[in-house]
């Protein structure tokens, strides 16, 4: 028997709910390949900082238990308030499409970017 499929069964997920519900759509999978994609993004952000003149050292350590550490001496994530009054960290980690790589005028310090995500 086929289940009902109509306008009543269509849902709109708000905010980051759709990413939590279907993470594989954004990182390729929720398994090992997805984890590798996220790690590549983190390393790319460190490289972006280096290429844009901030920081001169990147360390990537692979541990026997399978964990990874990525460390650089670049700018890190800014602190403070956004123009809307929300804390920068809340916006970066909790609001879609938020980051320092969307400015095409060179005001963010990212004239070159290899990482796909905003921060």
C-alpha positions as CSV (number, residue, x, y, z in Angstrom):
1,X,0.0,0.0,0.0
2,X,1.3,3.4,-0.9
3,X,1.4,6.1,1.8
4,X,-0.4,9.4,1.2
5,X,1.8,12.1,-0.4
6,X,0.3,15.5,-0.8
7,X,0.8,19.2,0.2
8,X,0.1,18.2,3.8
9,X,3.1,15.9,3.9
10,X,5.6,18.6,2.8
11,X,7.7,20.2,5.6
12,X,9.8,23.3,5.8
13,X,12.6,23.0,8.4
14,X,13.8,26.2,9.9
15,X,17.3,27.5,10.7
16,X,19.8,24.7,11.0
17,X,17.2,22.0,11.6
18,X,17.6,20.7,8.0
19,X,21.4,20.3,8.4
20,X,20.9,18.3,11.7
21,X,18.2,16.2,10.0
22,X,20.1,15.5,6.8
23,X,23.8,16.3,7.5
24,X,25.0,14.0,4.7
25,X,23.5,16.5,2.2
26,X,26.0,19.1,3.3
27,X,29.1,17.1,4.1
28,X,28.7,14.2,1.7
29,X,27.9,11.5,4.4
30,X,27.5,11.1,8.1
31,X,30.2,8.5,8.1
32,X,34.0,8.6,7.7
33,X,33.9,10.5,4.4
34,X,31.8,13.3,6.0
35,X,34.3,13.5,8.8
36,X,37.1,13.8,6.3
37,X,35.2,16.6,4.5
38,X,34.9,18.5,7.8
39,X,38.6,18.0,8.6
40,X,39.6,19.3,5.1
41,X,37.5,22.4,5.7
42,X,39.2,23.1,9.0
43,X,42.6,22.6,7.4
44,X,41.6,24.8,4.5
45,X,40.6,27.6,6.9
46,X,44.1,27.4,8.4
47,X,45.7,27.5,4.9
48,X,43.4,30.5,4.0
49,X,44.7,32.4,7.0
50,X,48.3,31.6,6.0
51,X,47.8,32.6,2.3
52,X,46.2,35.9,3.4
53,X,49.1,36.9,5.6
54,X,47.9,35.9,9.0
55,X,49.9,33.2,10.7
56,X,52.9,31.4,9.7
57,X,52.6,28.0,11.3
58,X,50.0,25.1,10.8
59,X,50.3,21.8,12.7
60,X,48.1,18.8,11.9
61,X,48.6,15.9,14.3
62,X,47.1,12.4,13.8
63,X,46.8,10.4,16.9
64,X,46.7,6.6,17.3
65,X,43.1,6.6,18.6
66,X,42.0,8.1,15.3
67,X,41.6,11.7,16.6
68,X,43.1,14.7,14.8
69,X,44.3,18.1,16.0
70,X,44.7,21.1,13.8
71,X,46.4,24.1,15.2
72,X,47.6,27.4,13.7
73,X,48.9,30.8,15.0
74,X,46.5,32.9,12.9
75,X,43.7,35.3,13.9
76,X,41.2,32.7,15.1
77,X,37.5,33.6,15.3
78,X,36.7,37.2,16.2
79,X,34.9,38.1,19.4
80,X,32.3,40.7,20.1
81,X,28.9,41.6,18.8
82,X,27.4,41.5,15.3
83,X,25.6,44.6,14.0
84,X,22.3,42.8,15.0
85,X,23.5,42.7,18.6
86,X,24.1,38.9,18.7
87,X,27.5,37.5,19.8
88,X,29.8,36.7,16.9
89,X,30.3,33.1,18.1
90,X,26.6,32.4,18.2
91,X,26.2,33.7,14.7
92,X,29.1,31.8,13.3
93,X,28.2,28.5,14.9
94,X,24.4,28.8,14.9
95,X,23.3,30.8,11.8
96,X,23.5,29.5,8.3
97,X,25.6,31.4,5.7
98,X,27.6,33.4,8.3
99,X,31.3,33.9,7.9
100,X,34.2,36.2,7.0
101,X,34.6,35.0,3.4
102,X,31.6,36.6,1.7
103,X,33.1,40.1,1.3
104,X,34.3,40.7,-2.3
105,X,35.9,44.1,-1.5
106,X,38.8,42.6,0.5
107,X,37.6,44.1,3.8
108,X,37.5,40.8,5.6
109,X,41.2,39.9,4.9
110,X,40.3,37.0,2.6
111,X,41.4,37.9,-0.8
112,X,42.0,34.2,-1.5
113,X,40.0,31.3,0.0
114,X,40.2,27.6,-0.5
115,X,37.8,26.6,2.2
116,X,34.1,26.5,1.1
117,X,32.6,27.4,4.5
118,X,32.4,30.9,5.8
119,X,34.6,30.7,8.8
